[in-house]
Amino acid sequence: MSRDWVLVVPAYFRLLAGLGFKAGVGLEGSKSNPENGGESEAETQFLVRFGAGWELELGRRFTLTPEVNLDLVSGSVTWVRS
């Protein structure tokens, strides 16, 4: 299956200056790859996401926040970097 889209509603927790953690719930949409020319099936599953990131201030108005996230979907684990 290929991951087509993810929708997460996160809550952010800032513990130290710049260091933040998040947790959220959401949905993941995916399509199965058909074998022998059959039709693909769309599927939507419940998702739980945990993550951490570091905010780097770029002047007064902008931040750059590299993050790493862990998605739990139907017993499988996916690491997401952004």
N, C-alpha and C positions, 0 to 999 in steps of 0.2 A: 504494500500500500504506500501511496505517496501522500505526504502531508501537504494539503492545499492551503489551509488557512487556520489561524489560531486567534481566538478572541478571549482576552483575560481581563478581569477587573481586579487590579492589585491594590494592596495596602502597603505603603512605604513606612519604614521605621528607620530613623536616623539615630545611630548610637554615638558616633564620634563625628568630629568635623570632617565631612567628605565621605565617610563610610556609611552606606545604607543597605538595608535588607528589605526584601519584599516577599509577600506571600499573596497568592490570589487563586481564584477559581475561574473557570471558563469552559469554553468549548473548542474542540478541534474538528475540523472537517477534512475528510480524506476520500480518495477514490481508489478503488482496487484496479489493478492493471489486468484487463481481460486476457485470457489465454485463448488461442485459436480463433481470434477475431470476434469474440463475444462482446456483450455490452459491459461497460464499466459501471460499478455500483458506488453511489455516494453514501458516506456514512458520517454521522456526527457523534462524537463521544465526549464525555465529561473529562475535564482536565484540572489538575492541581499544579500550580507553579510556585517554586521557591527560588529566590535569587539574591544576589549581592552585587553591589557596584560601588565605584569610587567616583565622586563628583570632582571634576577639575574645573575651576572657575576660569572663564575666558572673558576677562573684563567684568563689568557690572551686570550685563544683561544675558550672558550665555554661559552654559556649562557643557562640558564634554563628559559623558558618563559611560565608561566601559563597564559592561555587565556580563555576568555568567548566570544562567538560569537552568534549573532542573525541572523538567516537565514529567509528571506522572500521569499516564493515560492507560487505562485498562491493563494494569500490571506491567506495562513497559516503561522504561526510563529513557528520556532523551535529554541530552545536554545541548543548550542553546547559548551561543555567544553573540553579543551585539555590542 
